């Protein structure tokens, strides 16, 4: 608020991107669903729980602030764009938000998610013929001694434990966040929270069963990473009429057999996809496919893929590791040659060299040979000038010399299948190119996980109880769903209008694939100003003036301009 000369006051309130966010929340029907499953049953509540959760979701989408700072963040906005009435912003404190998260956990969250997602699928026409699944870890800060999976009101709470941390923080505890998206705009349609030490292998069967119940049929294509490639998971999906595509992990029988077979046979590769190089001077990236002559040990199709860019990366990575291995052996030799070396035995020298090669990742291609020699020296027994009567003592010293060797046979063996990786599927109707295309969509799911940990800043979590963390993760899922729908809407409109991009980047550079954070960022500075007299009456309202780019984005999102021109439109 800024005071002007005379009896008038200019009041400025931020609108930012919240009118855009609110428009999509309305299309999702989130407010109605929250009021249904999170009713304000207690007359003493000064702020409805559904309203608090809506504000929390808006906060995560627009720029995540910690729960304890929610009220401070909301104070700068016009209450209407937050779904609040006059004077309700002051009621947003961390205690009220925490107790609302308690209520959200205790509610029928499964029905809330199902109702919301089914409404989105109908309202936005989301296709569910192909679904992608992956998991990531959510790191928490604190001890959480009571987060051991105990029940709360008949519902199990997640156990916060140490496990395989995908943020490379094995010193911190975590939860496992399991996400499923559609191949139609990478829209999140389901999520689960599992104990922090849960391995990915056991998550696919219950996840697939839940997806069947959600979409109402089992014949969708389920795509996941190599943890799906287990006899139990693939067999469960296949026996219940489902379809899957996954990658065979390195070292599995199907993988080893083909790499041996390819040493003496020439696969009949068929080009499946071609794309321009990453730079103008780079050659085209080409993917070729070949169906393995033998099925998997469980009788499924194995499709081998050769990627030209991956082949180049594999060769470069191997050469770099070989160079690192040679340098490691040279460093060991320097230690052995030092007069102060502490490596006194051949066993110690071998262990030192093996450890160095393992650290360099070159054990497969680089070996070593240790030669033991004895150096003989004579030193006079007493000090002084040597003479005819001087006595000398003969000493022997064992010296180790290490020489690096390159396993040329293994280098040649691996080079034959550079750029190759195997996909496995039980679908007998899909072409090999279709199987590859399905798996190539998987990185879009990884970008959703990046959204969770990047712009949404889910980790580290500071809440005190496991059940509140799980309720907060539901809010993150709803925020992710909102952002995905924004991205899908604008990219679909651009495709329909034949737009190769819009100038969202600095210096009005073209953006061919707009993301929700970048889209919403261009609205951050929008404000509404009101001229107030000494009686507190509004004399004049100054509505925001949108730029051509902001207007273009609203048109592509099919949002009417009056969301910024009228408080009632919120």
Secondary structure, DSSP 4 states (H G I P E B T S, - for coil): -EE-SSS-EEEEEE-TTHHHHHHHHHHHTHHHHHHHHS----TT-SS-HHHHHHHHHHHHHHH---GGGHHHHHHTB-GGGGT--TT-GGG--HHHHHHHHHHHHHS-HHHHHHHHHHHHHHHHT---SEEEEEEEEEEB-S--TT-BS-EETTEEPPB-B----TTS-TTS-EEEEEEEEETTT--EEEEEEE-TT--GGGHHHHHHHHHHHHHT-S-SEEE--GGG-SHHHHHHHHHTT-EEEEEPPTTSHHHHHHHHHTTT-----EEEEEE--SSTTSPPEEEEEEE-SS--TTS-EEEEEEEHHHHHHHHHHHHHHHHHHHHHHHHHHHHHHSTT----SHHHHHHHHHHHHHHHT-TTTEEEEEEEEEEEEEEESSSS---TT--EEEEEEEEEEEEEEE-HHHHHHHHHTTTEEEEEES-SSS-HHHHHHHHHTHHHHHHHHHHHHTTT---SB--SSHHHHHHHHHHHHHHHHHHHHHHHHHHHHHHHHT-S-EEEEGGGEEESS--HHHHHHTTTT-EEEEEE-TTS-EEEEE-----HHHHHHHHHTT--GGGTT-GGG-
